Amino acid sequence: MTAWSLTDKVFLITGAARGIGAATARELARRGVRPVLADLDAAALAQTRETISPAPLVIELDVTDAAACVAAVERAVSEHGRLDAVGANAGIASFGPMLRSDASAWRRTVEVNLLGAYNTVHAALPAVIAERGYVAVTASMASFAHPPGMSAYAATKAGVEAMCNALRVEIAHHGVEVATIHPTWMDTDMVREVEGSMRAYQRLRQSMRPPFSRTYPLDRAVQDIASGFERRRRRIFSPPVMRVGHLMRAATTTRLFERDWRAAAPEISHLFEAEIGERGVGGASVSDRIGHQMTR
């Protein structure tokens, strides 16, 4: 596929204060992009801004607010004169068996990951279409592999992949390409927070087999994503071996694939019940950082 020059392209990236969003913004800037960083966490956003030169435009943004997403796009276009691409990366994770996990955390995951992606992309589409640009949405390996305890997260990631598959066809005649990004476990705050505090989640990770069990360095995802953008790829996998899982997605819902998860599920539920007793259902379902955001 012919490379797409990233020089002077304007990218709006949500969830850009930390993790994959922040690291991708830095790498894109290194490749000549003029990134626009948006995130709910203003303090972390300001810190990330200091790591990019020249300093990018930053926008405090709650992607669950559709009007705020429209305003963010308008501000980016006002600042730079156009918008070439949008990266809907903002996301949160909640955890726990559906029977006992916090209902508000489950709904919030849907609001941020799925409806937030819709709000972001919908707001950006007119400007991106005008530039025959690019849409990218972070879908995760959870879009095709659905572990126990992650029903909310998996549902949202499967949802954004389906959304993008439909959108790709709808706007192809405008010269716009649509990508889904499918990283596996990466060394980010989102992963570290739950690994460090949730025993039920730790048991889930122990039940997985390679290559799904490994946590990869963040730089691995950043290089794969930035290179995928340069080639306007339809799907970006990190590491690339995740493509095999995507191609064989029907196998991930078979009893053979599920056998380790089935064996671990009773202990996962037991550990989750213990954590509810220690921290309450809300504290057992989300990290402290996400819990704080939910109560703002």
Order of alpha helices (4+ residues) and beta strands (2+ residues): beta-alpha-beta-alpha-beta-alpha-beta-alpha-alpha-beta-alpha-beta-alpha-alpha-alpha-beta-alpha-alpha-alpha
